[in-house]
């Protein structure tokens, strides 16, 4: 199923799947007289809610992404994300703004299963990417959002795509519903970048806690305050360190668990989580929880990791059969801590 936005006539669109008809319904809403559209949040950082977004702000966001990736009129795009959320809606708006040919695929864990031709642009979740590795070479520009891209997945992407001569590019996104999808991208293939590069007209700074502040007037009139601790390299680039809620204070030293987890995941394939457990002398004791069966080999690999600071080494390593996760697949640190 395909919509050519170079030659669009909504009344002539005829689809036989529920998802494709939802896309058609959104087009009807988009081309209505209303200046706004309704968007549902995923609820990953709070209670799910529905709010209205100005269409002109969504067009601005779409243009920033298309310009950054160099997308051109009549390029092909694939939508495989739910149309209820900003991620799915923005794929349609980008197609409208740049007059792309949009291929409609039912959202699933294997969105590329029936795809055999090259596609210029697609947005997917990490889980979708993990289940589509053998066909990623068909996508020239892939952006991954919804959750952080793990070191394990980055290794898999590099392994399955390194032999490809297609010149495809894969990026991790940074953003939220309030920024209308994302305000910056970080390339992870073929070049592996450490810093997100923000779009034009996006200003970044830090508050007194070291958390990122975003001013992107093209997509949101307000200065957005995050709880994401960052290192700012320059006016256009920043590196994510971790959520301030997750910071561990051990013996007076602040430890960013996400940084340590990325380091460990470069050495072992298991899911890992660093936690700070209450301790009389240290305040919080740094422990490492590893998903999977207890393994001396894994423990030895961790012992050989060159941690930057001595206090970054876990005081204790524990194995669990399964690490608790939220409905959208993210690790639930709170629940994990409660069961330890």
C-alpha angles and dihedrals in degrees: 000000000000138000117202107205090194088069108024124170110163093193091060094051111110122178135174101204130078093231095050090050089051088055089050090049090053089052088055089052092046095052093044123106092259115110092213141049130209118248129187121215120226094233093230091132099030145333112337112253141174120233137167124249128196112249093221090058090052090051089052090051092048092051092051092054094043092048093047092052095039095237116176137202113284093020113139124248132185124215115201101148126096111274092217091073131064091251093062096039092051092054088059094044091050089052091050094046095049096032094239129170104249120208112203117217125174110253108255142137089266105042094159095051093109098030116111104157131073118268125200098210141014140158120213142165121249091253091053090049092050089056094045103048096123092058103038090103087072091067115077095192118023125177120194121205145148093074139018117283107243124226088242092057091046089056091049091049092050093047096050097040103037092087093051118105093193095104093230120170128213124196137186114221132221119204149084140226090277091058091049096249106320143351098195145024135211119201115230099171138074085354118036109218127191097202134061114232113215124219126257115287092022115124121199131193141149132248124223090278092056093252123143121262118195129200110185105158093178090067106019130021093209131076104249117221115204132189091226115120110220145176111225113213097181139330091292105035138059139167123223112233101175146284114300088225089064099049113126120215108204118173090337094308120117114226125193106212095196091060092051092045091055090051094050093045089060087066105036133033096221125106107254136188129191114212135183110227122192113270129177097222102031100033088226125025116213112235131174120220116199125194112228142039119327109270131183089200091058092047091051091051090053090049088058095053112115099230112194093229129032091232089059089073110097115250089212136017119210130183124213130184093231134005112223116250137193120245091267092054101259120137112263103221093179094055092044091052091050093056097045 
